[in-house]
Amino acid sequence: MKLYAFDRAPNPRRLAMFMKYKGIVLDTQQVDLMKGEQLTDAYRAINPELTVPALLLDDGTVLSEVIGICTYLEGLYPDRPLLGSSALEKAQVISWDHRLFAAMVMPIADMLRNSSAAFRNRALPGPYDVPQLPEMVERGRLQLHCLLPDLDAHLARHAWLTGDNFTFADIDLLAAVDFMAWVKESVPEECVNLKAWYERAKAEVA
C-alpha cells in the first residue's frame, strides 16, 4: 500500500490522527497542495479526483475518501477500534461523521474556497473549474455557528461524542475545530464543554 497525503490539510490530518492512535505506519508520499502538485498529470493518473488523501492498494485499487480509507484500515488493524465496537456505536460514529462533515467541515471549506485568491475558479475540490460565490462565505459562517452551541450542549452530557469511548467522530471534530483557524474562526468562549472536550481529545492523539 502507498498513501498520498498532505499533512497540513484537514482531510489528511483526520487520517493521520486515526493512524497514529492505532499505531499504523504506511509508506507515504506528500502531495504539496500549496504548489498545486495534486493538479499534475502524474497525480491525476493515481487519483483522478485530484484530492488527498488517497490510498493506493497493492491490487491497484484507489481509496480516495477518508471514511473509506479508515474503514479499510480498521478491518486490517482492529486493535484500539475507532469506528465503534457495537452495532449501535458504529451507527453513532458514522452518523456523527456525516453530520460534522455536512454541517461543519463543508461550511468552513466553503468559507475558505470562496474567499481566498488561491482558490479563484476552484471553489469546489477536484477537477472542476467553479467560480467563487462570495455569499457562501457568510452562509458558511452562519451554519458553523449554528452547530457549535449544539455540540457544546451534547458534550455537557457526554465525555465523547458517542458516549464513553473516544472514536473517529472525536477525531473528525478535533480536525474540524482546528480547521476553523484557517478562516479566522474559533470556538466561542461560552462553549466551555466543547473547549474542555477539545483538550481531552488533543491528549488522546498527542
Beta strands, then each sheet from edge to edge (+ up, - down):
strand 1: 2-5
strand 2: 28-30
strand 3: 54-56
strand 4: 62-63
sheet 1: 2+ 1+ 3- 4+
end
